Amino acid sequence: MKKTELCLTMAAFLAGSGSSLAATERLEPQAQEETENISDSRALQDPIVKRLDTIVVTATRTEKELRDVGSSITVITADEIADRQVFTVPELLRDVPGVDVVQSGGLGRATSVFIRGANSDQTLVLIDGIEMNDPASPGNGYDFADLMTDDIERIEILRGPQSPLYGSNAIGGVINIITKKGRGAPRFSAMGEGGSYETFKVRGGVSGSTDLVNYNLTVSRLETQGFSAAEKRLGNPERDAYKNTTINAGLGLTPLDNLDIQWNLRYIDANKDLDNCGGVGCDNPFRDDRTQQMFTGLTGRLDLFDGFWEQSLGVNYSYTDRENRDGSPGAFIPFSAFEGNRFRVQWQHDLYLHETNTLTLGVEDEEEWIRTDAIAKKSQNTAGYFLQDQIHLWDRSYTTAGVRFDDNDRFGGKVTWRVTQSLAIDEIGTRLKGSYGTGFKTPTLFQLFAPGDPFFGPLGNPNLGPETSSGWDIGFEQTLWDELILFGASYFSNSFDDLIDFVGGRGFQNIDRATSEGVESYIEITPFEGLTLRGNYTYTHSRDDSTGERLLRRPTDKGSVNVNYRFLQEAANLNLNVVIVGRKDDMNFSVFPFRRETIPGYAVINLVGSYQVNRYLNVFARVDNLFDKHYQEVLGFGTSGVAGYGGIKVSY
C-alpha cells in the first residue's frame, strides 16, 4: 500500500471515529497505576515487586504479562529510575543483561548501545511508538547521548532479531521508551540539583487528568563544564562543556469509553564541545556540535464489538538536525551538517478471537529522507505488512508466530519471520522459554549516496543490498518462596550476513559476516521487606568471521550488582550500584596506521540516597565512581572520576 492510500484511509478513520492509541504507547489504567512513579510518597507502595506480573507491550505489540512472553525482555520501571537518580538513559541501560554501553567522553558525547553483540545501529529505538533512529547518520542508528530520563514511565529492552514486528533496524533488538501520562488532580513539580564539574540541572512540570483529558508538560535544562572528552591523562587538559534542553509534552482525549486519542512530543536541543580524537594531543577548543531532535506522534485506539476488535492507528514524525563546527585554523572539515526526517503511518488490528487466541495484523508505510552539506535531498520508502498469532493454552503454554513482508522502493521485497514459546510449570515455579527469528536492515541513505573525496576515495554505493540476520535463544526462570527469590538464564546465538563495511578505494560494500553467542543470567532476592538485591552476568563471544577477531567494543564478560534499601517507613532510600565490565578490543585512531588495542576491564561503584521529608519535598544525593576508578569505555576517551551531586524536588 502506498503512503497516499494509507493517508486517505487514516483520514477517513479520523473523520468517522477518531484515531486510536497504539498498544506500544498505552497501558490500561490499572497497569499504569502499578508502575506509577511514586518516589515522592512511597508509603503506600508494596515493597516486594512481582516482576513476572509486569505488563509489557514490546514483545507482541499487545499487552502481555511478562510471565507469558517467550522472548528475552527486561523492564526498567519508573521507581527504579527514581532510585538511581541518573541524568541519562544510557546510565540505566548499563545494568541490563546482554546490553553494552560505550560513551566517547562525558555527558553528551557519542553513546552507542550494543545488544547481544549486534552493531549499535542494528537496534531499533522507540519513544511512545515513534522511531528515534537517525536517517542521516551513517548507519541509521540512534546516539543516546542526549536522551534524559525525564518523564519516563518505563523502558522495555527486547533482545534478539525483531524484524517480523518492527521491520528494518531491529536486527539486534528493540529499546522501547514509554513516557508518563497525566493522571489525577493537577500536579506541579520543580527540581534543582548541582554538583561536580560545575554541573546543574533544573526541571519544572505540570500534569493531571479528568474523565475527558490527560495532560503532561515538563521542561528541563542541564549544563555542565565537564571534563576533557579526550583522556586528560594523555595530555588533554581542556574541559568540554555540555548543555541540554529537553521538552516532553503529552495531551490525550477520551471522548468515548471505547475511544482514546493521544498526542506526544519530545524535543531535545543539545550543544557539546568536542575533541578531534581520543588519544595524545587531541584537544580542540574550537570544535563543537549542535543537535536538535523532535519526535512527535498522534495515535489512538478504538475498541469495537465489546473488545473483540481493537484498532490502533498512528501518524509519527521525527526530525534530527546535527551541525559540527570546527573553527580551528586550517581545520580539515570546518563545517558539516546532517538533517534526517522520517514520516510513518501505522495501522494495527488486534482480533481477540477467543480467550486462547489473539490475531494481530497491520500495515505500515515509512518515508525517510536526508539532506547534508554534501548530499542533496535523498529518500526511500518502505511499506510493511505483518501478521502474528498468539495462542494461549491450559493457562501455561503461550505461543506466538509472526511473519512480515517489507517492500522497499530501492531493494524490493523481504520476508522475515519469528516464533516464541513460553511454558509455565506453576507447580514448581518454573518457566521455560525460547525464540527463533530472522531480521534484515536496509542500507542507509548515507551508505548509498555519500559522495567520495580525494582523501577517502569512493564512499556511497547505490548497489548495496540489505544486511540480514537470524537468531535464537532458550532459557528458564525460577521462583522460590512466592518470588522472594527469582533467577534465570538464557543461551543465545546470532548470525549476521552481508554486513556493510567501508573498503578503502571501493566505498561501502556488503562483505562482512559476524556471529555472536553467549549466556545471560540474573538473580533477584528480597530477603526482607524493603531490601532488594539484584545481580546479572552476561558472557558474550562475538566474532568477525571475515577476520576471525572479536568484534570491537564488545566485552566478553559483563555484569552488575544493585542493592536497594527502603527504610524509615519507606521515606528513605539507599541504592548501591556496581557495574563490572571485562576487557575489550578497540581501534586506536590517534596513530597512523590505525592499530587494534585492548582496553582493560573495570568496576565502577555508584551510591544514591534520597529522603522524603514530607508529601511535598524530597531531597537526594548521588556519588558516581565512589572509589575514583580510572577506566576507559572507548580507547583514548575520558570518563568521570569521583563526582558528587545533590538536589531537591518539590511537588504539590
Secondary structure, DSSP 8 states (H G I E B T S, - for coil): --HHHHHHHHHHHHHHH--B--GGG---HHHHHHT---TT--TTS-SS--GGG-EE-TTTSS-EEGGG--SEEEEEEHHHHHHH--SBHHHHHTTSTTEEEEESSSTTS-EEEEETT--GGGEEEEETTEE---TTSTTS---GGG-B-TTEEEEEEEES--HHHH-TT-SSEEEEEEE----SS-EEEEEEEEETTTEEEEEEEEEEE-SSEEEEEEEEEEEE----SB-GGGT------EEEEEEEEEEEEEEETTEEEEEEEEEEEEEEE--S-SSTT---TTEEEEEEEEEEEEEEEEEETTTTEEEEEEEEEEEEEEEEEE-STT-SSSEEEEEEEEEEEEEEEEEEEETTEEEEEEEEEEEEEEEESSS--EEEEEEEEEEEEEEEETTTEEEEEEEEEEEETTTEEEEEEEEEEEEEEGGGTEEEEEEEEEEEE---HHHHH---BTTTB----TT---EEEEEEEEEEEEEETTTTEEEEEEEEEEEEEEEEEEETTTEEEEEEEEEEEEEEEEEEEEEETTEEEEEEEEEEEEEETTTTB--TT--SEEEEEEEEEEETTTTEEEEEEEEEE--EEEEETTSSS-EEEEE--EEEEEEEEEEE-SSSEEEEEEEESTT-----SSTTB----SEEEEEEEEE-
